[in-house]
Amino acid sequence: MPDSPRAKKTSKTSAEKSTFRTEFAGYYPPTDDDLRHFVTEGLVVLDTNAVLDLYRFTDTTREEYLAALALLGPAALDSKSGR
């Protein structure tokens, strides 16, 4: 399979060299800096199912769900409206 994209080797500069950690980043737990960035800069986008579930929940569950979303503040966005 010489035409396969995986078969093509490209030379990289020293700044672009890949490491095992960069090639398989999904297998490593996030660092403290990664988690801090996710919590402070992260964005939560609600899809339709997340909103429609509100109709299926009991009153208590619905209140807890909305309280949890309120904790997210401006980080929570509706996927359709962008708000």
Biopython code that builds the backbone (N, CA, C, O; Angstrom):
import numpy as np
from Bio.PDB.StructureBuilder import StructureBuilder

atoms = [
    (1, "MET", "N", (0.823, -1.184, 0.000)),
    (1, "MET", "CA", (0.000, 0.000, 0.000)),
    (1, "MET", "C", (0.872, 1.254, 0.000)),
    (1, "MET", "O", (0.778, 2.063, 0.923)),
    (2, "PRO", "N", (1.698, 1.427, -0.992)),
    (2, "PRO", "CA", (2.558, 2.601, -1.023)),
    (2, "PRO", "C", (1.797, 3.906, -1.194)),
    (2, "PRO", "O", (2.326, 4.968, -0.864)),
    (3, "ASP", "N", (0.570, 3.857, -1.701)),
    (3, "ASP", "CA", (-0.196, 5.089, -1.884)),
    (3, "ASP", "C", (-0.981, 5.478, -0.637)),
    (3, "ASP", "O", (-1.629, 6.524, -0.624)),
    (4, "SER", "N", (-0.936, 4.673, 0.389)),
    (4, "SER", "CA", (-1.660, 4.951, 1.624)),
    (4, "SER", "C", (-1.071, 6.176, 2.310)),
    (4, "SER", "O", (0.147, 6.353, 2.327)),
    (5, "PRO", "N", (-1.939, 7.034, 2.884)),
    (5, "PRO", "CA", (-1.428, 8.215, 3.591)),
    (5, "PRO", "C", (-0.516, 7.841, 4.751)),
    (5, "PRO", "O", (0.389, 8.596, 5.104)),
    (6, "ARG", "N", (-0.754, 6.680, 5.340)),
    (6, "ARG", "CA", (0.095, 6.251, 6.446)),
    (6, "ARG", "C", (1.487, 5.864, 5.969)),
    (6, "ARG", "O", (2.459, 5.962, 6.718)),
    (7, "ALA", "N", (1.578, 5.424, 4.719)),
    (7, "ALA", "CA", (2.862, 4.989, 4.190)),
    (7, "ALA", "C", (3.765, 6.164, 3.858)),
    (7, "ALA", "O", (4.984, 6.007, 3.790)),
    (8, "LYS", "N", (3.189, 7.329, 3.653)),
    (8, "LYS", "CA", (3.978, 8.499, 3.280)),
    (8, "LYS", "C", (4.687, 9.050, 4.511)),
    (8, "LYS", "O", (4.057, 9.360, 5.522)),
    (9, "LYS", "N", (5.967, 9.163, 4.410)),
    (9, "LYS", "CA", (6.767, 9.719, 5.489)),
    (9, "LYS", "C", (7.099, 11.164, 5.121)),
    (9, "LYS", "O", (7.536, 11.448, 4.006)),
    (10, "THR", "N", (6.891, 12.041, 6.047)),
    (10, "THR", "CA", (7.231, 13.432, 5.805)),
    (10, "THR", "C", (8.282, 13.835, 6.805)),
    (10, "THR", "O", (8.230, 13.440, 7.970)),
    (11, "SER", "N", (9.220, 14.605, 6.361)),
    (11, "SER", "CA", (10.241, 15.067, 7.289)),
    (11, "SER", "C", (9.691, 16.258, 8.054)),
    (11, "SER", "O", (8.996, 17.109, 7.499)),
    (12, "LYS", "N", (10.016, 16.302, 9.337)),
    (12, "LYS", "CA", (9.534, 17.365, 10.192)),
    (12, "LYS", "C", (10.718, 18.096, 10.780)),
    (12, "LYS", "O", (11.778, 17.513, 11.008)),
    (13, "THR", "N", (10.526, 19.366, 11.020)),
    (13, "THR", "CA", (11.576, 20.124, 11.675)),
    (13, "THR", "C", (11.628, 19.721, 13.135)),
    (13, "THR", "O", (10.729, 19.028, 13.612)),
    (14, "SER", "N", (12.643, 20.132, 13.846)),
    (14, "SER", "CA", (12.786, 19.737, 15.246)),
    (14, "SER", "C", (11.608, 20.223, 16.086)),
    (14, "SER", "O", (11.248, 19.569, 17.064)),
    (15, "ALA", "N", (11.001, 21.353, 15.730)),
    (15, "ALA", "CA", (9.869, 21.879, 16.485)),
    (15, "ALA", "C", (8.595, 21.078, 16.213)),
    (15, "ALA", "O", (7.681, 21.083, 17.037)),
    (16, "GLU", "N", (8.521, 20.390, 15.072)),
    (16, "GLU", "CA", (7.318, 19.662, 14.692)),
    (16, "GLU", "C", (7.413, 18.162, 14.955)),
    (16, "GLU", "O", (6.468, 17.432, 14.656)),
    (17, "LYS", "N", (8.521, 17.686, 15.504)),
    (17, "LYS", "CA", (8.682, 16.247, 15.703)),
    (17, "LYS", "C", (7.600, 15.714, 16.622)),
    (17, "LYS", "O", (7.273, 16.311, 17.648)),
    (18, "SER", "N", (7.062, 14.587, 16.231)),
    (18, "SER", "CA", (6.031, 13.975, 17.046)),
    (18, "SER", "C", (6.675, 13.040, 18.063)),
    (18, "SER", "O", (7.760, 12.498, 17.854)),
    (19, "THR", "N", (5.976, 12.880, 19.146)),
    (19, "THR", "CA", (6.416, 11.957, 20.175)),
    (19, "THR", "C", (5.301, 10.951, 20.393)),
    (19, "THR", "O", (4.190, 11.117, 19.891)),
    (20, "PHE", "N", (5.607, 9.921, 21.136)),
    (20, "PHE", "CA", (4.579, 8.931, 21.442)),
    (20, "PHE", "C", (3.410, 9.595, 22.141)),
    (20, "PHE", "O", (2.254, 9.264, 21.877)),
    (21, "ARG", "N", (3.706, 10.540, 23.040)),
    (21, "ARG", "CA", (2.655, 11.226, 23.788)),
    (21, "ARG", "C", (1.800, 12.098, 22.864)),
    (21, "ARG", "O", (0.584, 12.151, 23.049)),
    (22, "THR", "N", (2.379, 12.773, 21.893)),
    (22, "THR", "CA", (1.576, 13.611, 20.999)),
    (22, "THR", "C", (0.787, 12.775, 20.005)),
    (22, "THR", "O", (-0.326, 13.147, 19.636)),
    (23, "GLU", "N", (1.338, 11.661, 19.569)),
    (23, "GLU", "CA", (0.637, 10.812, 18.609)),
    (23, "GLU", "C", (-0.516, 10.044, 19.252)),
    (23, "GLU", "O", (-1.499, 9.730, 18.580)),
    (24, "PHE", "N", (-0.406, 9.738, 20.548)),
    (24, "PHE", "CA", (-1.420, 8.958, 21.245)),
    (24, "PHE", "C", (-1.916, 9.702, 22.474)),
    (24, "PHE", "O", (-2.046, 9.123, 23.552)),
    (25, "ALA", "N", (-2.191, 10.987, 22.301)),
    (25, "ALA", "CA", (-2.584, 11.847, 23.420)),
    (25, "ALA", "C", (-3.859, 11.369, 24.107)),
    (25, "ALA", "O", (-4.021, 11.583, 25.308)),
    (26, "GLY", "N", (-4.753, 10.737, 23.386)),
    (26, "GLY", "CA", (-6.003, 10.265, 23.961)),
    (26, "GLY", "C", (-5.832, 9.164, 24.988)),
    (26, "GLY", "O", (-6.756, 8.877, 25.748)),
    (27, "TYR", "N", (-4.663, 8.545, 25.020)),
    (27, "TYR", "CA", (-4.411, 7.471, 25.970)),
    (27, "TYR", "C", (-3.807, 7.973, 27.278)),
    (27, "TYR", "O", (-3.604, 7.196, 28.211)),
    (28, "TYR", "N", (-3.524, 9.255, 27.346)),
    (28, "TYR", "CA", (-2.934, 9.829, 28.549)),
    (28, "TYR", "C", (-3.974, 10.667, 29.284)),
    (28, "TYR", "O", (-4.771, 11.357, 28.649)),
    (29, "PRO", "N", (-3.976, 10.616, 30.604)),
    (29, "PRO", "CA", (-4.919, 11.467, 31.347)),
    (29, "PRO", "C", (-4.557, 12.937, 31.172)),
    (29, "PRO", "O", (-3.387, 13.262, 30.970)),
    (30, "PRO", "N", (-5.532, 13.822, 31.246)),
    (30, "PRO", "CA", (-5.224, 15.250, 31.082)),
    (30, "PRO", "C", (-4.360, 15.755, 32.247)),
    (30, "PRO", "O", (-4.462, 15.274, 33.376)),
    (31, "THR", "N", (-3.528, 16.717, 31.942)),
    (31, "THR", "CA", (-2.688, 17.326, 32.970)),
    (31, "THR", "C", (-3.532, 18.298, 33.788)),
    (31, "THR", "O", (-4.667, 18.608, 33.426)),
    (32, "ASP", "N", (-2.973, 18.767, 34.879)),
    (32, "ASP", "CA", (-3.675, 19.762, 35.690)),
    (32, "ASP", "C", (-3.959, 21.018, 34.869)),
    (32, "ASP", "O", (-5.024, 21.620, 35.007)),
    (33, "ASP", "N", (-3.011, 21.417, 34.015)),
    (33, "ASP", "CA", (-3.217, 22.587, 33.166)),
    (33, "ASP", "C", (-4.340, 22.346, 32.162)),
    (33, "ASP", "O", (-5.138, 23.245, 31.895)),
    (34, "ASP", "N", (-4.405, 21.129, 31.603)),
    (34, "ASP", "CA", (-5.487, 20.798, 30.674)),
    (34, "ASP", "C", (-6.844, 20.892, 31.369)),
    (34, "ASP", "O", (-7.788, 21.461, 30.821)),
    (35, "LEU", "N", (-6.938, 20.336, 32.568)),
    (35, "LEU", "CA", (-8.197, 20.386, 33.308)),
    (35, "LEU", "C", (-8.573, 21.813, 33.674)),
    (35, "LEU", "O", (-9.740, 22.193, 33.581)),
    (36, "ARG", "N", (-7.596, 22.599, 34.087)),
    (36, "ARG", "CA", (-7.851, 24.004, 34.432)),
    (36, "ARG", "C", (-8.375, 24.757, 33.203)),
    (36, "ARG", "O", (-9.320, 25.539, 33.300)),
    (37, "HIS", "N", (-7.758, 24.514, 32.069)),
    (37, "HIS", "CA", (-8.186, 25.169, 30.827)),
    (37, "HIS", "C", (-9.612, 24.740, 30.457)),
    (37, "HIS", "O", (-10.425, 25.569, 30.047)),
    (38, "PHE", "N", (-9.909, 23.456, 30.602)),
    (38, "PHE", "CA", (-11.247, 22.958, 30.283)),
    (38, "PHE", "C", (-12.308, 23.611, 31.169)),
    (38, "PHE", "O", (-13.370, 24.010, 30.690)),
    (39, "VAL", "N", (-12.010, 23.714, 32.456)),
    (39, "VAL", "CA", (-12.982, 24.264, 33.399)),
    (39, "VAL", "C", (-13.163, 25.766, 33.197)),
    (39, "VAL", "O", (-14.283, 26.268, 33.296)),
    (40, "THR", "N", (-12.091, 26.484, 32.919)),
    (40, "THR", "CA", (-12.195, 27.941, 32.804)),
    (40, "THR", "C", (-12.558, 28.411, 31.398)),
    (40, "THR", "O", (-13.200, 29.449, 31.244)),
    (41, "GLU", "N", (-12.159, 27.667, 30.378)),
    (41, "GLU", "CA", (-12.392, 28.103, 29.002)),
    (41, "GLU", "C", (-13.337, 27.190, 28.236)),
    (41, "GLU", "O", (-13.690, 27.482, 27.093)),
    (42, "GLY", "N", (-13.748, 26.092, 28.851)),
    (42, "GLY", "CA", (-14.563, 25.096, 28.165)),
    (42, "GLY", "C", (-15.936, 25.609, 27.789)),
    (42, "GLY", "O", (-16.420, 26.603, 28.331)),
    (43, "LEU", "N", (-16.541, 24.926, 26.869)),
    (43, "LEU", "CA", (-17.853, 25.296, 26.361)),
    (43, "LEU", "C", (-18.740, 24.056, 26.382)),
    (43, "LEU", "O", (-18.332, 22.998, 25.904)),
    (44, "VAL", "N", (-19.930, 24.174, 26.922)),
    (44, "VAL", "CA", (-20.879, 23.067, 26.955)),
    (44, "VAL", "C", (-21.992, 23.395, 25.970)),
    (44, "VAL", "O", (-22.667, 24.417, 26.092)),
    (45, "VAL", "N", (-22.172, 22.518, 24.996)),
    (45, "VAL", "CA", (-23.192, 22.731, 23.974)),
    (45, "VAL", "C", (-24.282, 21.685, 24.174)),
    (45, "VAL", "O", (-24.013, 20.485, 24.138)),
    (46, "LEU", "N", (-25.493, 22.136, 24.381)),
    (46, "LEU", "CA", (-26.618, 21.231, 24.598)),
    (46, "LEU", "C", (-27.259, 20.862, 23.269)),
    (46, "LEU", "O", (-27.596, 21.732, 22.465)),
    (47, "ASP", "N", (-27.421, 19.574, 23.050)),
    (47, "ASP", "CA", (-28.139, 19.174, 21.847)),
    (47, "ASP", "C", (-29.626, 19.055, 22.167)),
    (47, "ASP", "O", (-30.035, 19.252, 23.311)),
    (48, "THR", "N", (-30.408, 18.744, 21.188)),
    (48, "THR", "CA", (-31.857, 18.691, 21.349)),
    (48, "THR", "C", (-32.271, 17.695, 22.424)),
    (48, "THR", "O", (-33.186, 17.966, 23.202)),
    (49, "ASN", "N", (-31.608, 16.547, 22.474)),
    (49, "ASN", "CA", (-31.975, 15.541, 23.464)),
    (49, "ASN", "C", (-31.777, 16.044, 24.885)),
    (49, "ASN", "O", (-32.565, 15.716, 25.772)),
    (50, "ALA", "N", (-30.746, 16.827, 25.110)),
    (50, "ALA", "CA", (-30.502, 17.358, 26.455)),
    (50, "ALA", "C", (-31.637, 18.281, 26.881)),
    (50, "ALA", "O", (-31.975, 18.344, 28.063)),
    (51, "VAL", "N", (-32.216, 18.986, 25.942)),
    (51, "VAL", "CA", (-33.329, 19.885, 26.255)),
    (51, "VAL", "C", (-34.642, 19.104, 26.344)),
    (51, "VAL", "O", (-35.447, 19.350, 27.242)),
    (52, "LEU", "N", (-34.860, 18.168, 25.426)),
    (52, "LEU", "CA", (-36.102, 17.390, 25.444)),
    (52, "LEU", "C", (-36.210, 16.499, 26.681)),
    (52, "LEU", "O", (-37.314, 16.174, 27.119)),
    (53, "ASP", "N", (-35.080, 16.108, 27.238)),
    (53, "ASP", "CA", (-35.113, 15.299, 28.464)),
    (53, "ASP", "C", (-35.807, 16.035, 29.602)),
    (53, "ASP", "O", (-36.332, 15.402, 30.519)),
    (54, "LEU", "N", (-35.814, 17.342, 29.554)),
    (54, "LEU", "CA", (-36.487, 18.109, 30.603)),
    (54, "LEU", "C", (-37.955, 17.721, 30.728)),
    (54, "LEU", "O", (-38.515, 17.762, 31.824)),
    (55, "TYR", "N", (-38.582, 17.345, 29.613)),
    (55, "TYR", "CA", (-39.992, 16.944, 29.631)),
    (55, "TYR", "C", (-40.179, 15.557, 30.241)),
    (55, "TYR", "O", (-41.252, 15.245, 30.757)),
    (56, "ARG", "N", (-39.152, 14.735, 30.183)),
    (56, "ARG", "CA", (-39.248, 13.371, 30.689)),
    (56, "ARG", "C", (-38.887, 13.255, 32.168)),
    (56, "ARG", "O", (-39.282, 12.297, 32.833)),
    (57, "PHE", "N", (-38.147, 14.216, 32.672)),
    (57, "PHE", "CA", (-37.673, 14.158, 34.053)),
    (57, "PHE", "C", (-38.800, 14.397, 35.055)),
    (57, "PHE", "O", (-39.809, 15.030, 34.746)),
    (58, "THR", "N", (-38.600, 13.875, 36.252)),
    (58, "THR", "CA", (-39.504, 14.220, 37.348)),
    (58, "THR", "C", (-39.209, 15.661, 37.744)),
    (58, "THR", "O", (-38.190, 16.224, 37.346)),
    (59, "ASP", "N", (-40.094, 16.249, 38.520)),
    (59, "ASP", "CA", (-39.899, 17.643, 38.933)),
    (59, "ASP", "C", (-38.572, 17.833, 39.676)),
    (59, "ASP", "O", (-37.844, 18.795, 39.430)),
    (60, "THR", "N", (-38.276, 16.913, 40.575)),
    (60, "THR", "CA", (-37.038, 17.023, 41.351)),
    (60, "THR", "C", (-35.813, 16.919, 40.451)),
    (60, "THR", "O", (-34.877, 17.710, 40.570)),
    (61, "THR", "N", (-35.824, 15.943, 39.553)),
    (61, "THR", "CA", (-34.704, 15.754, 38.636)),
    (61, "THR", "C", (-34.542, 16.969, 37.734)),
    (61, "THR", "O", (-33.422, 17.417, 37.489)),
    (62, "ARG", "N", (-35.650, 17.502, 37.240)),
    (62, "ARG", "CA", (-35.606, 18.681, 36.371)),
    (62, "ARG", "C", (-34.977, 19.863, 37.097)),
    (62, "ARG", "O", (-34.152, 20.575, 36.524)),
    (63, "GLU", "N", (-35.356, 20.075, 38.343)),
    (63, "GLU", "CA", (-34.791, 21.183, 39.119)),
    (63, "GLU", "C", (-33.292, 20.996, 39.319)),
    (63, "GLU", "O", (-32.529, 21.956, 39.215)),
    (64, "GLU", "N", (-32.862, 19.763, 39.605)),
    (64, "GLU", "CA", (-31.438, 19.493, 39.787)),
    (64, "GLU", "C", (-30.679, 19.690, 38.486)),
    (64, "GLU", "O", (-29.570, 20.225, 38.486)),
    (65, "TYR", "N", (-31.265, 19.264, 37.386)),
    (65, "TYR", "CA", (-30.646, 19.395, 36.065)),
    (65, "TYR", "C", (-30.457, 20.873, 35.708)),
    (65, "TYR", "O", (-29.385, 21.288, 35.268)),
    (66, "LEU", "N", (-31.515, 21.649, 35.907)),
    (66, "LEU", "CA", (-31.432, 23.085, 35.612)),
    (66, "LEU", "C", (-30.466, 23.798, 36.553)),
    (66, "LEU", "O", (-29.781, 24.735, 36.143)),
    (67, "ALA", "N", (-30.405, 23.365, 37.807)),
    (67, "ALA", "CA", (-29.458, 23.956, 38.752)),
    (67, "ALA", "C", (-28.021, 23.656, 38.316)),
    (67, "ALA", "O", (-27.145, 24.515, 38.421)),
    (68, "ALA", "N", (-27.785, 22.444, 37.830)),
    (68, "ALA", "CA", (-26.444, 22.095, 37.344)),
    (68, "ALA", "C", (-26.079, 22.926, 36.116)),
    (68, "ALA", "O", (-24.941, 23.377, 35.987)),
    (69, "LEU", "N", (-27.034, 23.127, 35.221)),
    (69, "LEU", "CA", (-26.768, 23.961, 34.040)),
    (69, "LEU", "C", (-26.517, 25.410, 34.438)),
    (69, "LEU", "O", (-25.691, 26.091, 33.830)),
    (70, "ALA", "N", (-27.222, 25.876, 35.447)),
    (70, "ALA", "CA", (-27.026, 27.254, 35.904)),
    (70, "ALA", "C", (-25.617, 27.448, 36.449)),
    (70, "ALA", "O", (-25.055, 28.537, 36.339)),
    (71, "LEU", "N", (-25.041, 26.401, 37.036)),
    (71, "LEU", "CA", (-23.671, 26.494, 37.542)),
    (71, "LEU", "C", (-22.669, 26.715, 36.415)),
    (71, "LEU", "O", (-21.598, 27.283, 36.630)),
    (72, "LEU", "N", (-23.019, 26.267, 35.223)),
    (72, "LEU", "CA", (-22.125, 26.444, 34.077)),
    (72, "LEU", "C", (-22.088, 27.891, 33.603)),
    (72, "LEU", "O", (-21.122, 28.322, 32.973)),
    (73, "GLY", "N", (-23.139, 28.633, 33.907)),
    (73, "GLY", "CA", (-23.195, 30.044, 33.524)),
    (73, "GLY", "C", (-23.084, 30.213, 32.021)),
    (73, "GLY", "O", (-23.733, 29.493, 31.262)),
    (74, "PRO", "N", (-22.261, 31.165, 31.584)),
    (74, "PRO", "CA", (-22.161, 31.451, 30.154)),
    (74, "PRO", "C", (-21.464, 30.350, 29.350)),
    (74, "PRO", "O", (-21.437, 30.420, 28.121)),
    (75, "ALA", "N", (-20.905, 29.343, 30.011)),
    (75, "ALA", "CA", (-20.242, 28.264, 29.287)),
    (75, "ALA", "C", (-21.240, 27.326, 28.623)),
    (75, "ALA", "O", (-20.857, 26.554, 27.744)),
    (76, "ALA", "N", (-22.505, 27.370, 29.017)),
    (76, "ALA", "CA", (-23.531, 26.504, 28.445)),
    (76, "ALA", "C", (-24.216, 27.198, 27.284)),
    (76, "ALA", "O", (-24.749, 28.298, 27.430)),
    (77, "LEU", "N", (-24.197, 26.558, 26.149)),
    (77, "LEU", "CA", (-24.812, 27.122, 24.957)),
    (77, "LEU", "C", (-25.835, 26.165, 24.386)),
    (77, "LEU", "O", (-25.669, 24.948, 24.461)),
    (78, "ASP", "N", (-26.871, 26.704, 23.825)),
    (78, "ASP", "CA", (-27.832, 25.933, 23.072)),
    (78, "ASP", "C", (-27.197, 25.740, 21.681)),
    (78, "ASP", "O", (-26.756, 26.711, 21.065)),
    (79, "SER", "N", (-27.150, 24.504, 21.194)),
    (79, "SER", "CA", (-26.458, 24.215, 19.933)),
    (79, "SER", "C", (-27.091, 24.901, 18.732)),
    (79, "SER", "O", (-26.392, 25.174, 17.755)),
    (80, "LYS", "N", (-28.383, 25.189, 18.767)),
    (80, "LYS", "CA", (-29.051, 25.816, 17.624)),
    (80, "LYS", "C", (-28.938, 27.342, 17.642)),
    (80, "LYS", "O", (-28.645, 27.963, 16.620)),
    (81, "SER", "N", (-29.168, 27.927, 18.794)),
    (81, "SER", "CA", (-29.213, 29.383, 18.831)),
    (81, "SER", "C", (-27.849, 30.008, 19.095)),
    (81, "SER", "O", (-27.640, 31.190, 18.823)),
    (82, "GLY", "N", (-26.915, 29.208, 19.628)),
    (82, "GLY", "CA", (-25.616, 29.783, 19.951)),
    (82, "GLY", "C", (-25.662, 30.642, 21.201)),
    (82, "GLY", "O", (-24.744, 31.419, 21.466)),
    (83, "ARG", "N", (-26.740, 30.499, 21.974)),
    (83, "ARG", "CA", (-26.870, 31.268, 23.215)),
    (83, "ARG", "C", (-27.094, 30.351, 24.383)),
    (83, "ARG", "O", (-27.227, 30.815, 25.515)),
]
sb = StructureBuilder()
sb.init_structure("model")
sb.init_model(0)
sb.init_chain("A")
sb.init_seg("    ")
for serial, (resi, resn, name, xyz) in enumerate(atoms, 1):
    if name == "N":
        sb.init_residue(resn, " ", resi, " ")
    sb.init_atom(name, np.array(xyz, "f"), 0.0, 1.0, " ", f" {name:<3s}", serial, name[0])
structure = sb.get_structure()
